[in-house]
Amino acid sequence: MRFSIDATHGNARACTLQTAHSVIKTPVFMPVGTVGSVKSLDIRDLLETLQAEIILANTYHMYLRPGDTTVAKLGKLHGFTKYPKSFLTDSGGFQAFSLSDMSKPKTDGIEFRSHIDGSKHFFTPKKVLDIQYNLGSDIMMILDDLVALPATKERIALSIERTTAWAKESIEYHRANQQKGIGTDQNIFAIIQGGIDKEFRKKSAQELCALDYDGFAIGGLSVGELNNEMYDTVEYTTQFMPSDKPRYLMGVGTPEDLIENIERGVDMFDCVMPTRNARNGTLFTSFGKLNIKGAKYKEDESPIDQNCQCPTCQTYSRAYINHLFRAREISYFRLATIHNLFYYLNLMKEAREAILEGRFTQFKQEFYAKRS
């Protein structure tokens, strides 16, 4: 991985991250392709319309179905999906934690049952890396011990202890494998935990950032805390993260969350919000959220957002999109998803331009003014 900082404005950063498969300009939002596919979209949508340089695939889901060994046999993620740009794969720990009827974090890993057939599985730091070697992702996230908030100090302390121990095991295993020629073009990120407690976040960040990782993520947020608590935690944590490596905030969030955390020094984001909300009728626009299923749009001839250059807005009216949603027409899901992701990715491009031109503060003010 090559990483460089192109410009800063306050704590906001415009960076360039190059993997074996693409050049990624940050700030960047990564569309979520849980099972190797962004729901309702095909490769042309991702490459030509959205021009996405990186998407996220889910280690837990790909491991259970179709199986990471199957993916490996069929050309790994890039060959299997035909998406030629970069993939980031998470560790699967969050899904084991959130989807399983029986999830038990232990000293050496996480025991869980498949949400598909109830079969028992055990993720260890080494096993999740072995799965991701088979997937061939450009950026691999390591196993961490995630806790829902609120949580006791004792549980958060245990989470940090486990996360650090697993991080040491993971980096030693990965560097040893690279010496053997395994995962030589794959990068590895550690995940900082600690809830919203500043001392815990400092402890986790300092322990992890002392290790030889290619980048660092802030995890364990957007899991029940208030927005201002999330923002304060990110702002406090980034000061302990190296400036010469990528910073990734996992599972966040709304357009407002992205702008606020770019201002606090974050480079990379992912979230299911734009795709999931599209399927449920909520569309993101320059002036805020729009609920397209509302009856008031039944005869509205205007586009979803007059300021949007996506194919959906350039071609169809709110009335037609409203009709497709109400009819549960399959094409609705594609058109709405394209719009929401186009909005998110374009917002990142605009934020980057503002940082490069030294006007991010003004850009943020204008962003909120349009919403008011």
C-alpha positions as CSV (number, residue, x, y, z in Angstrom):
1,M,0.0,0.0,0.0
2,R,1.1,3.5,-0.8
3,F,-0.4,6.3,1.3
4,S,0.2,10.1,1.0
5,I,-1.5,13.2,2.4
6,D,-2.3,15.6,-0.4
7,A,-3.7,18.4,1.7
8,T,-5.2,19.3,5.1
9,H,-7.6,21.9,6.4
10,G,-7.6,21.9,10.1
11,N,-7.8,18.2,11.0
12,A,-9.6,17.3,7.7
13,R,-7.4,15.4,5.3
14,A,-7.4,14.7,1.6
15,C,-5.2,11.6,0.9
16,T,-4.3,9.1,-1.7
17,L,-4.3,5.4,-1.0
18,Q,-3.0,3.0,-3.6
19,T,-3.5,-0.8,-3.4
20,A,-2.7,-3.5,-5.9
21,H,-6.1,-2.9,-7.6
22,S,-6.9,0.8,-7.5
23,V,-6.0,4.3,-6.5
24,I,-8.4,5.6,-3.8
25,K,-8.8,9.3,-3.2
26,T,-10.0,10.2,0.3
27,P,-12.2,11.0,2.0
28,V,-13.9,7.9,0.7
29,F,-17.2,6.1,1.3
30,M,-17.1,2.4,0.6
31,P,-20.4,0.9,-0.7
32,V,-21.2,-2.3,1.2
33,G,-21.3,-5.4,-0.9
34,T,-22.0,-7.9,1.9
35,V,-22.0,-11.1,-0.1
36,G,-19.7,-9.8,-2.9
37,S,-22.5,-7.8,-4.4
38,V,-23.9,-4.3,-3.6
39,K,-27.6,-5.1,-3.4
40,S,-29.5,-4.5,-6.7
41,L,-26.5,-3.2,-8.5
42,D,-24.2,-4.8,-11.1
43,I,-20.5,-4.2,-12.0
44,R,-21.3,-1.6,-14.6
45,D,-23.3,0.4,-12.1
46,L,-20.3,0.4,-9.7
47,L,-17.6,1.1,-12.3
48,E,-19.3,3.4,-14.8
49,T,-22.0,5.2,-12.9
50,L,-20.6,5.3,-9.4
51,Q,-16.9,5.0,-10.3
52,A,-16.4,3.3,-7.0
53,E,-12.7,2.5,-6.4
54,I,-13.3,0.3,-3.3
55,I,-16.2,-1.7,-1.9
56,L,-16.6,-3.7,1.3
57,A,-17.4,-7.4,1.4
58,N,-18.3,-9.4,4.5
59,T,-15.9,-12.1,5.8
60,Y,-18.6,-13.8,7.9
61,H,-21.1,-14.0,5.1
62,M,-18.7,-15.1,2.4
63,Y,-17.2,-17.7,4.8
64,L,-20.7,-19.2,5.4
65,R,-21.9,-18.9,1.8
66,P,-20.5,-19.8,-0.7
67,G,-17.5,-20.5,1.4
68,D,-14.1,-18.8,1.2
69,T,-12.4,-21.9,-0.3
70,T,-15.0,-21.8,-3.1
71,V,-14.2,-18.1,-3.7
72,A,-10.5,-18.9,-3.7
73,K,-11.0,-21.6,-6.4
74,L,-13.0,-19.2,-8.6
75,G,-10.4,-16.4,-8.7
76,K,-10.8,-14.9,-5.2
77,L,-13.1,-11.9,-4.8
78,H,-11.8,-10.1,-7.9
79,G,-12.2,-13.0,-10.2
80,F,-15.4,-14.3,-8.7
81,T,-17.3,-11.0,-8.7
82,K,-15.5,-9.5,-11.7
83,Y,-15.1,-6.2,-9.7
84,P,-11.5,-5.3,-10.6
85,K,-11.0,-2.5,-8.1
86,S,-10.2,-2.8,-4.4
87,F,-12.0,-4.8,-1.7
88,L,-12.0,-4.3,2.0
89,T,-13.1,-7.2,4.1
90,D,-14.1,-7.0,7.7
91,S,-13.2,-9.6,10.2
92,G,-16.7,-11.1,10.6
93,G,-16.5,-10.5,14.3
94,F,-19.4,-7.9,14.3
95,Q,-21.7,-10.3,12.4
96,A,-20.8,-13.2,14.7
97,F,-21.7,-10.9,17.6
98,S,-24.9,-9.4,16.1
99,L,-26.5,-12.2,14.0
100,S,-25.8,-15.2,16.1
101,D,-28.3,-16.7,18.6
102,M,-25.2,-18.0,20.4
103,S,-22.2,-15.8,20.3
104,K,-19.6,-16.2,23.0
105,P,-16.4,-14.2,23.0
106,K,-13.6,-16.2,24.6
107,T,-10.0,-15.7,25.4
108,D,-8.8,-17.1,22.0
109,G,-11.7,-16.1,19.7
110,I,-15.5,-16.0,19.1
111,E,-17.8,-19.0,19.2
112,F,-21.0,-18.6,17.2
113,R,-23.8,-20.3,15.4
114,S,-24.5,-19.7,11.7
115,H,-27.7,-17.6,11.2
116,I,-28.3,-19.8,8.1
117,D,-28.4,-23.3,9.5
118,G,-27.4,-23.1,13.2
119,S,-24.1,-24.8,12.7
120,K,-21.3,-24.1,15.2
121,H,-18.2,-22.2,14.2
122,F,-15.2,-20.6,15.9
123,F,-13.4,-17.5,14.7
124,T,-9.8,-17.0,15.9
125,P,-7.4,-14.2,14.9
126,K,-5.6,-16.6,12.6
127,K,-8.7,-18.2,11.1
128,V,-10.3,-14.9,10.0
129,L,-7.0,-14.0,8.3
130,D,-6.9,-17.4,6.6
131,I,-10.4,-16.7,5.3
132,Q,-9.4,-13.3,4.0
133,Y,-6.3,-14.8,2.3
134,N,-8.7,-17.0,0.4
135,L,-10.9,-14.0,-0.4
136,G,-7.9,-12.0,-1.7
137,S,-9.1,-8.7,-0.4
138,D,-6.9,-5.6,-0.6
139,I,-7.5,-4.6,3.0
140,M,-8.1,-7.1,5.7
141,M,-9.6,-6.2,9.1
142,I,-8.5,-8.3,12.1
143,L,-10.6,-9.9,14.7
144,D,-11.6,-7.6,17.6
145,D,-13.8,-7.9,20.6
146,L,-16.8,-5.6,20.1
147,V,-19.2,-4.7,22.8
148,A,-22.5,-3.0,22.6
149,L,-23.0,0.3,24.4
150,P,-23.7,1.0,27.2
151,A,-21.3,-1.4,28.8
152,T,-19.6,-1.7,32.2
153,K,-16.0,-0.6,32.6
154,E,-15.1,-4.2,33.4
155,R,-16.5,-5.4,30.0
156,I,-14.8,-2.6,28.1
157,A,-11.5,-3.3,29.8
158,L,-11.8,-7.0,28.9
159,S,-12.6,-6.0,25.3
160,I,-9.4,-3.9,25.0
161,E,-7.3,-6.7,26.6
162,R,-8.6,-9.2,24.1
163,T,-8.4,-6.9,21.1
164,T,-4.8,-6.0,21.8
165,A,-3.8,-9.7,22.4
166,W,-5.6,-10.7,19.1
167,A,-3.9,-7.8,17.3
168,K,-0.5,-8.9,18.4
169,E,-1.3,-12.5,17.3
170,S,-2.7,-11.3,14.0
171,I,0.2,-9.0,12.9
172,E,2.8,-11.7,13.8
173,Y,0.9,-14.3,11.8
174,H,0.4,-12.0,8.8
175,R,4.0,-10.8,8.6
176,A,5.2,-14.4,8.9
177,N,2.8,-15.5,6.1
178,Q,4.1,-12.7,3.9
179,Q,7.6,-14.0,4.3
180,K,6.2,-17.3,2.9
181,G,4.6,-15.5,-0.1
182,I,1.1,-15.5,1.3
183,G,-0.9,-12.2,1.3
184,T,2.0,-10.2,-0.1
185,D,-0.3,-7.7,-1.8
186,Q,-2.9,-7.6,1.1
187,N,-2.9,-4.9,3.7
188,I,-4.0,-5.3,7.3
189,F,-5.8,-2.9,9.6
190,A,-6.3,-3.0,13.4
191,I,-9.4,-1.8,15.2
192,I,-9.3,0.5,18.1
193,Q,-12.0,-0.2,20.8
194,G,-12.9,1.4,24.2
195,G,-16.5,2.5,24.0
196,I,-16.9,6.2,24.7
197,D,-14.5,6.3,27.6
198,K,-11.5,8.5,26.8
199,E,-8.9,6.6,28.9
200,F,-10.0,3.3,27.4
201,R,-9.8,4.8,23.9
202,K,-6.3,6.2,24.6
203,K,-5.1,2.9,26.0
204,S,-6.5,0.9,23.0
205,A,-5.1,3.3,20.4
206,Q,-1.7,3.5,22.0
207,E,-1.3,-0.2,22.3
208,L,-2.5,-0.9,18.7
209,C,-0.8,1.9,17.0
210,A,2.6,0.7,18.4
211,L,2.2,-2.4,16.2
212,D,3.2,-2.7,12.6
213,Y,-0.2,-2.3,10.9
214,D,-0.8,-0.7,7.5
215,G,-3.8,1.3,8.8
216,F,-6.1,1.7,11.8
217,A,-9.8,1.8,12.3
218,I,-12.0,3.2,15.0
219,G,-14.6,0.5,15.9
220,G,-17.3,0.1,18.5
221,L,-19.2,3.3,17.7
222,S,-22.6,3.9,16.2
223,V,-23.8,1.0,18.5
224,G,-26.1,2.8,20.8
225,E,-24.3,6.0,21.9
226,L,-25.5,9.6,21.2
227,N,-24.1,11.3,18.1
228,N,-22.2,14.0,20.0
229,E,-20.6,11.2,22.1
230,M,-19.5,9.5,18.9
231,Y,-18.0,12.7,17.5
232,D,-16.2,13.5,20.8
233,T,-14.8,10.0,20.9
234,V,-13.5,10.2,17.3
235,E,-12.0,13.6,17.9
236,Y,-10.2,12.4,21.0
237,T,-9.0,9.1,19.5
238,T,-7.5,10.4,16.2
239,Q,-4.8,12.3,18.1
240,F,-3.3,9.0,19.1
241,M,-3.4,7.5,15.5
242,P,-0.4,7.9,13.2
243,S,-0.8,10.7,10.6
244,D,1.0,8.8,7.9
245,K,-1.5,5.9,7.8
246,P,-5.2,5.6,6.8
247,R,-7.9,6.2,9.4
248,Y,-11.1,4.3,9.0
249,L,-14.3,4.8,11.0
250,M,-16.3,1.6,10.8
251,G,-20.1,1.5,10.2
252,V,-20.8,5.2,10.1
253,G,-23.2,6.7,8.9
254,T,-25.5,9.6,7.9
255,P,-24.2,12.3,5.6
256,E,-23.9,14.5,8.7
257,D,-21.8,11.9,10.4
258,L,-19.5,11.7,7.4
259,I,-18.9,15.5,7.3
260,E,-18.5,15.8,11.1
261,N,-15.9,13.0,11.2
262,I,-14.0,14.2,8.1
263,E,-13.6,17.4,10.0
264,R,-12.1,15.3,12.9
265,G,-9.5,13.6,10.7
266,V,-11.2,10.4,9.4
267,D,-10.3,9.2,5.8
268,M,-12.5,6.1,5.2
269,F,-16.1,5.2,5.9
270,D,-18.6,2.4,5.2
271,C,-22.3,1.9,6.2
272,V,-25.4,0.1,4.9
273,M,-27.5,3.2,5.4
274,P,-27.6,4.5,1.8
275,T,-28.4,1.1,0.3
276,R,-30.8,-0.1,3.0
277,N,-32.6,3.2,3.3
278,A,-33.0,3.3,-0.5
279,R,-34.8,0.0,-0.4
280,N,-37.1,1.3,2.3
281,G,-38.0,4.5,0.5
282,T,-35.7,7.0,2.1
283,L,-33.5,9.0,-0.4
284,F,-30.6,11.3,0.6
285,T,-30.4,14.7,-1.1
286,S,-28.5,17.9,-0.9
287,F,-31.4,19.4,1.2
288,G,-31.9,16.4,3.5
289,K,-33.8,13.1,3.5
290,L,-36.8,12.5,1.2
291,N,-39.4,9.8,1.8
292,I,-40.4,8.9,-1.7
293,K,-43.3,6.7,-0.7
294,G,-45.3,9.8,0.4
295,A,-48.5,10.5,-1.4
296,K,-47.5,14.0,-2.1
297,Y,-45.0,12.8,-4.7
298,K,-47.6,10.9,-6.8
299,E,-47.8,13.6,-9.4
300,D,-44.5,15.4,-8.7
301,E,-42.6,15.9,-12.0
302,S,-39.4,17.1,-10.5
303,P,-36.3,14.9,-10.0
304,I,-35.4,13.5,-6.6
305,D,-32.8,16.2,-6.3
306,Q,-32.3,19.0,-8.9
307,N,-28.7,19.3,-7.9
308,C,-27.9,15.6,-8.5
309,Q,-26.3,14.4,-11.7
310,C,-27.0,10.7,-11.1
311,P,-28.8,8.8,-13.9
312,T,-31.9,8.4,-11.8
313,C,-32.3,12.2,-11.2
314,Q,-31.3,13.0,-14.8
315,T,-33.9,10.6,-16.3
316,Y,-36.9,10.1,-14.0
317,S,-39.4,12.1,-11.9
318,R,-40.3,11.7,-8.3
319,A,-43.7,10.6,-9.5
320,Y,-42.3,7.7,-11.4
321,I,-40.0,6.6,-8.6
322,N,-42.9,6.9,-6.2
323,H,-44.9,4.7,-8.5
324,L,-42.2,2.1,-8.8
325,F,-41.8,1.9,-5.0
326,R,-45.6,1.5,-4.4
327,A,-45.8,-1.2,-7.1
328,R,-42.7,-2.9,-5.5
329,E,-41.2,-3.0,-9.0
330,I,-37.7,-4.5,-8.9
331,S,-36.2,-1.6,-11.0
332,Y,-37.1,0.8,-8.0
333,F,-34.4,-0.8,-5.9
334,R,-31.7,-0.3,-8.5
335,L,-32.7,3.3,-9.3
336,A,-33.0,4.3,-5.7
337,T,-29.7,2.6,-4.7
338,I,-27.8,4.3,-7.5
339,H,-29.1,7.7,-6.4
340,N,-28.2,7.2,-2.7
341,L,-24.8,5.9,-3.4
342,F,-24.1,8.5,-6.1
343,Y,-25.1,11.2,-3.5
344,Y,-22.7,9.7,-0.9
345,L,-19.8,9.3,-3.2
346,N,-20.3,12.7,-4.7
347,L,-20.4,14.2,-1.2
348,M,-17.0,12.7,-0.6
349,K,-15.6,14.2,-3.8
350,E,-16.9,17.6,-2.9
351,A,-15.4,17.4,0.6
352,R,-12.1,16.4,-0.9
353,E,-12.1,19.3,-3.3
354,A,-13.0,21.7,-0.4
355,I,-10.0,20.4,1.6
356,L,-7.7,20.7,-1.4
357,E,-8.8,24.3,-1.9
358,G,-8.6,25.2,1.7
359,R,-12.3,25.9,2.2
360,F,-13.6,22.9,4.1
361,T,-15.0,25.0,6.9
362,Q,-17.1,27.0,4.4
363,F,-18.1,23.8,2.7
364,K,-19.4,22.4,5.9
365,Q,-21.4,25.6,6.6
366,E,-23.0,25.4,3.1
367,F,-23.7,21.7,3.6
368,Y,-25.8,22.5,6.7
369,A,-27.3,25.6,5.3
370,K,-28.9,23.6,2.4
371,R,-30.5,21.4,5.0
372,S,-32.0,24.2,7.0
